[in-house]
Amino acid sequence: MRNMEQQPGLATALRRGTLEFCVLALLRGGERYGVELVRRLGAETALTTSEGTIYPMLSRLRRAGWVSTSWRESPAGPPRRYYALTHDGATALAHFRSEWVAFRAAVDRIVASEPS
């Protein structure tokens, strides 16, 4: 059996379904701009991502109505687009959290159980 380093696709697959909701959760605390989100996610080794991933995702979240955007001048450099959680985004996040708790508990029970 291969270890996790030999299965990079596993970590990617696990991240794929949850990263959007991690972004929504980060926006619960208030508006953030894209690079700020990349840095915060990067602080969690398992969630490290790139701007090339985050900006298309933020665009999808905006089109879905889960985030809103606004432009603001930056103290250094060009204006920044800030992202904020909408009511629909908060509802989607709450639904994900309830599903995630049940899903995680089921996986934990199976993975941690002794073979029968």
C-alpha positions in Angstrom: 0.0 0.0 0.0 1.3 3.4 -0.9 1.7 6.3 1.6 0.0 9.7 1.3 3.0 11.3 -0.3 2.7 8.7 -3.1 -1.0 9.5 -3.5 -1.1 13.3 -4.1 -4.5 12.9 -5.8 -6.1 11.8 -2.5 -5.4 15.1 -0.8 -6.6 17.0 -3.9 -9.8 15.0 -4.0 -10.5 15.6 -0.3 -9.8 19.3 -0.7 -11.9 19.7 -3.8 -15.2 19.2 -2.1 -14.5 21.2 1.0 -12.4 24.2 0.0 -15.3 26.4 -1.1 -16.9 25.9 2.3 -13.6 26.7 4.0 -13.6 30.0 2.1 -17.2 30.7 3.1 -16.3 30.0 6.7 -13.4 32.4 6.6 -15.7 35.1 5.3 -18.0 34.7 8.3 -15.5 36.9 10.2 -15.9 39.7 7.7 -14.7 40.8 4.3 -11.4 39.5 2.9 -9.6 39.9 -0.4 -8.3 37.0 -2.5 -4.6 37.0 -1.5 -5.7 37.2 2.1 -7.8 34.1 1.7 -4.9 32.3 0.0 -2.6 33.2 2.9 -5.0 32.1 5.5 -5.7 28.8 3.8 -2.0 28.3 3.3 -1.5 28.5 7.1 -3.3 25.1 7.2 -0.9 22.7 5.4 -3.8 20.5 4.2 -5.6 23.5 2.6 -2.7 25.2 0.8 -4.0 26.6 -2.5 -3.0 29.1 -5.1 -4.4 32.3 -6.5 -5.0 30.3 -9.7 -7.4 28.1 -7.8 -9.0 30.7 -5.4 -10.0 33.4 -8.0 -12.1 31.1 -10.2 -13.6 29.6 -7.1 -14.5 33.1 -5.8 -16.0 33.9 -9.2 -18.2 30.7 -9.0 -19.3 31.6 -5.4 -20.2 35.1 -6.6 -22.3 33.8 -9.5 -24.0 31.4 -7.1 -24.9 34.4 -4.9 -23.0 33.0 -1.9 -20.5 36.0 -1.8 -20.7 39.6 -2.8 -17.9 41.8 -3.9 -16.8 45.4 -3.6 -13.7 47.3 -4.8 -11.6 49.3 -2.4 -8.4 51.3 -2.8 -5.4 49.6 -1.4 -2.9 51.4 0.8 -0.2 50.0 -1.5 -0.8 49.0 -5.1 -4.0 48.8 -7.2 -7.5 48.6 -5.8 -8.5 45.3 -4.2 -11.7 43.3 -4.7 -13.1 42.3 -1.3 -15.4 39.3 -0.8 -18.2 39.1 1.8 -20.5 36.3 2.8 -24.1 36.8 1.7 -27.2 35.5 3.4 -27.5 32.6 0.9 -23.8 31.8 1.4 -24.3 31.7 5.2 -27.3 29.3 4.6 -25.2 27.1 2.3 -22.4 27.1 4.9 -24.8 26.1 7.7 -26.1 23.2 5.6 -22.6 22.1 4.8 -21.7 22.2 8.5 -24.6 19.9 9.5 -23.8 17.5 6.6 -20.1 17.6 7.4 -20.5 16.7 11.0 -22.6 13.6 10.1 -20.3 12.6 7.3 -17.1 13.1 9.4 -18.6 11.1 12.2 -19.5 8.2 9.9 -16.1 8.1 8.3 -14.4 8.3 11.7 -16.5 5.3 13.0 -15.6 3.2 10.0 -11.9 4.1 9.7 -11.3 3.8 13.5 -13.3 0.5 13.9 -11.6 -2.9 14.2 -12.2 -5.3 11.4 -15.0 -7.7 12.1 
